Each structure stands twice: as structure tokens, then as C-alpha cells.
Amino acid sequence: MNPLQQEYFRQKLLRWRVELLRESSDTLESMQEENLAQPDLTDRASMETDRSIELRTRDRERKLIAKIDEALQRIVDGIYGYCEETGDPISLRRLEARPIATLSLEAQERHERAERTRRDD
């Protein structure tokens, strides 16, 4: 991967990270402003369900931010874009679709097949 491509993916990862952090901050602000003291039990249950879903989403995004940070570190280390299993380059199309990818498409498919096999046993 050439330096221009590395910089492209670094910028893409940084923008994604900023967007996730902004959404998290917005969620935190809206939750602080919400009033769960609804007189109607149905309304309160609905709000609590919405809040629970939002918190699960933010937890997934927190984990995603950690993966983005790892990808950014791989760029610094000079190993971004290479499969951690085989050492082969990960295709640019795959990185464009999933910039945090650590496995080539072939290695990922092997992992998924093995996982399905274990589940079927």
C-alpha cells in the first residue's frame, strides 16, 4: 500500500471515529435531558426500551472505536492493509468497505466456515 492510500484510509478512519464520538456525545446529552418520570406506565416502558436500545448501540460503537484505534495504530506501525493471518495484502475494495478489516477476504471466509462448522457440531 502506497503512502497516499495509507493517508486516505487514515483520514477515513479518523472521520469515522469523530462521527461516532459525536453521536455518542449527542446521545449522552439527550439522555441527560430526558425525564423518565412519565405518568403513564406504557410511555415509561417505551422510553426505557428506547434507552436500552440506544445504550446497546453506543456500546457496539464504543467497541468499534477501539477497532478504529487499532487500525490507526496499524497504519503507524506500517502493517495496515495486510492480513494478520497470512501476511497477504487485503484488497483495497475490502478495506474501502471495511476499513478496520484485519483479515483478507479468503481468510475471513475460512474463519466463517470454521465457525459454522463448530456451531453445527
C-alpha positions in Angstrom: 0.0 0.0 0.0 1.5 3.3 -1.0 1.6 6.4 1.3 -1.2 8.1 -0.5 -3.5 5.1 0.1 -2.4 4.9 3.7 -3.3 8.6 4.2 -6.6 8.1 2.5 -7.6 5.3 4.9 -6.1 7.2 7.9 -8.4 10.1 7.1 -11.4 7.9 6.5 -10.8 6.2 9.9 -10.4 9.5 11.7 -13.6 10.9 10.2 -15.5 7.7 11.1 -14.1 8.0 14.7 -15.1 11.6 15.0 -18.6 10.8 13.8 -19.1 8.0 16.3 -17.8 10.2 19.1 -20.2 13.0 18.1 -23.1 10.6 18.1 -22.1 9.3 21.5 -21.9 12.8 22.9 -25.3 13.7 21.4 -26.8 10.6 23.0 -25.4 11.4 26.3 -26.8 14.9 26.2 -30.2 13.7 25.1 -30.3 11.1 27.9 -29.4 13.7 30.5 -32.3 15.9 29.3 -34.8 13.1 29.2 -37.3 12.7 32.0 -38.1 9.1 32.7 -40.7 10.1 35.3 -43.6 9.5 32.9 -47.1 9.2 34.5 -48.2 6.6 32.0 -46.6 3.1 32.5 -46.7 2.4 28.8 -44.9 5.6 27.9 -42.3 4.9 30.6 -41.7 1.4 29.4 -41.4 2.6 25.8 -38.8 5.2 26.9 -36.8 2.7 28.9 -36.8 0.3 25.9 -35.6 3.0 23.6 -32.9 4.0 26.1 -31.8 0.4 26.4 -31.5 0.0 22.6 -29.6 3.3 22.4 -27.2 2.2 25.1 -26.6 -1.2 23.3 -25.9 0.7 20.1 -23.5 3.0 21.8 -21.7 0.0 23.4 -21.2 -1.5 19.9 -19.9 1.8 18.7 -17.5 2.0 21.7 -16.1 -1.3 20.6 -15.9 -0.1 17.0 -13.9 3.0 18.1 -11.4 0.6 19.8 -11.1 -1.3 16.5 -10.7 2.0 14.6 -7.9 3.0 17.1 -6.2 -0.4 16.4 -6.4 0.2 12.7 -4.9 3.7 13.1 -2.1 2.1 15.1 -1.5 -0.5 12.3 -1.1 2.4 9.9 1.5 3.9 12.2 3.2 0.5 12.5 3.2 0.0 8.8 1.2 -3.2 8.9 -2.2 -1.7 7.9 -3.8 -3.5 4.9 -2.1 -6.8 5.5 -3.9 -9.9 6.6 -2.8 -10.7 10.2 -3.2 -14.4 9.5 -1.4 -14.8 6.1 0.5 -11.6 5.7 -1.0 -11.1 2.3 -2.3 -7.7 1.3 -6.0 -7.1 1.9 -7.7 -5.8 -1.2 -8.5 -2.1 -1.4 -12.1 -2.9 -2.2 -12.4 -4.8 1.1 -10.7 -2.0 3.0 -12.9 0.5 1.4 -16.0 -1.5 2.6 -14.5 -2.3 6.0 -11.5 -0.1 6.8 -11.0 -1.9 10.1 -10.5 -5.3 8.4 -7.6 -7.4 9.7 -8.1 -10.4 7.5 -8.1 -10.9 3.8 -11.4 -11.9 2.3 -10.2 -15.5 1.9 -9.0 -15.7 5.5 -12.3 -14.2 6.7 -14.3 -16.8 4.7 -12.2 -19.6 6.2 -12.9 -18.3 9.7 -16.6 -18.0 9.0 -16.8 -21.6 7.5 -14.9 -22.9 10.6 -17.3 -21.1 12.9 -20.3 -22.5 11.1 -18.8 -26.0 11.3 -18.3 -25.6 15.1 -21.9 -24.4 15.5 -23.3 -27.3 13.6 -21.4 -29.9 15.7 
